[in-house]
Amino acid sequence: MNSTITGIIGWQLGPVPVAFIVLVVATLVTEFLLKKRRWGWRLRATGSNEESARRNGININRTVVLAYVATSLFAFVGAVMLMAQIGVGDPAQGVGYTLTSITAVVLGGTSLLGGRGTFIGTLLGSILLVQVLNATSFLGLSQMWQYLFQGLLILVAAIVYSLARRNNKRRKTSFALR
């Protein structure tokens, strides 16, 4: 890859990479779009219950296609960042990040069933995950431990989510009975 492009992508503002600053700004913008704009509401409605969203007049096909287009644009940016990091464009290099990306999303509080979650939560989940994975390298543990910790983190996140959901249902039921 051209060293000029790699230099631009790897540019730092003091100790902070500019790419991270751009990531935080993009996260805040997409969070705003998800919470405050009609497209975000439609996207959440479609993810929560597609049939209900259709009954409410949401064009499901358009919403899903736009979501896939936005996702592919983010995947493209991520691929360029990875390409700058490893120095070559190889589609097989991202295969090892599948579990890591799912773990970051689940840790951030996003439901894999759709309709729940935030971009900020996913960013925070990914920061936590990076810290855990870096700690395993720092401690000299093998890569097996990274997979084990990711699995445990997913399990803990799923249990916490289930307990929180159950407590929320109990509160609503006890409130309704009063």
C-alpha positions, 0 to 999 in steps of 0.5 A: 500500500502507498506509504502516503495513504498509510501515513494519512490513515495513521496520523496522530494528534498528540498520542491519540490517532485521528482515526479514533477521533473520527470514529468517535465523531462518526459514532456520535453522528450515527447515534444522533441519526438513530435516535432523532431522525425518522430513518433511525426510528424506522430502522429501530421499528423494522429491527424490533418487529418487521410486521408491526413496522409494515403495518405502521406504514414503514417501507421495510424494503427501503429501510433494510436496503439503506441499512445494508448500504450504510453497513457496507460503507462502514465495512469499507472504511474498516477494511481500508483501516485494516489494510493500512495496518497490515499493509496489504488488501487481503479479504481473508484477514478479517475472518479472525475478527468475527467473534470479536465484533459480535462480542463488542456488539453484545457487550455494548448492549445491542440485542442480536434479535434487533431493535435494541442497542446504541452505537455509543454502547457498541463503541464502549463495548469494543473499547472494553474488549480491546482492553481485555484482549490486550491484557491477555497479550500483556500477561503472556497468555496464549490466543486460546485465552482470548477466545475463552475470555470473549466467550465468557464476556458474551455469556456474562452479557447475555446473563446480565441482559436476561436478568435486567429484562426479567426485573423490568418485566416484574416491575411493570407487572407489579406497577400494573397490579397496584 
